[in-house]
Amino acid sequence: MNGQDYGTLLSVCIPVYNWDIRPFAQRLTEELESEGRGKNVEIIIMDDASLAQDLKVLNREFISAMKLENLKYEELEENRGRTRMRNLLGERAGGSISYFRMQTSCPIHITS
């Protein structure tokens, strides 16, 4: 990208329900930063009212400790289900392209 700032080009939208997001979020942010893509990518993690309170606390504390401007975490008070979660994440996404990473999909390596 020749050092130019093109704004947010990609929104990585991650719905979470009773899932420890820490390993995936760590790996994703490290990979984006190592490839110099961090500035043009936002990561939106949204918890769909998980019942596992311990995971919610771990996820919340981990995301907060990362202190990344382009990493957003939100917890919903009421479970919305997959379709409504995707729609809500899509509304929050500010990138030109949105990628939805579902819990059942495999992480992929970002290549040029």
Residue, then its C-alpha position, 0 to 999 in steps of 0.5 A: m500500500n506504499g505507506q498511504d492510509y486508505g482507511t478501513l478496508l477490511s472489517v473482520c467480524i467475529p460473533v462469539y458464544n461460549w468461546d474463548i476468543r483469546p488464542f484466535a484474537q492474539r494470533l489474528t492481531e499478531e499476523l495483521e501487525s507483522e504483515g503491516r495490515g493492522k491500520n487498514v483492518e478493524i476487528i469486531i468481536m461481539d458476544d451473543a449473551s454467552l452463558a459461560q460467564d467465566l469466558k466472558v470475563l476472560n475475553r473482556e479482560f484480554i481484549s481490554a489489555m490489548k489496547l488496540e484501537n482497531l479491536k472492538y469488543e461488545e457483549l450483548e445482554e440478550n441472545r440474538g442468534r446467528t442471523r441477527m448477530r451477522n446483521l448486527l456485526g455488518e451494521r457495525a462494520g466500517g470497512s469496504i469489505s466485511y469478513f465474517r469468521m464463524q466459530t465453526s470455520c477455520p482460521i486462515h493465513i492472510t497472504s499478499 
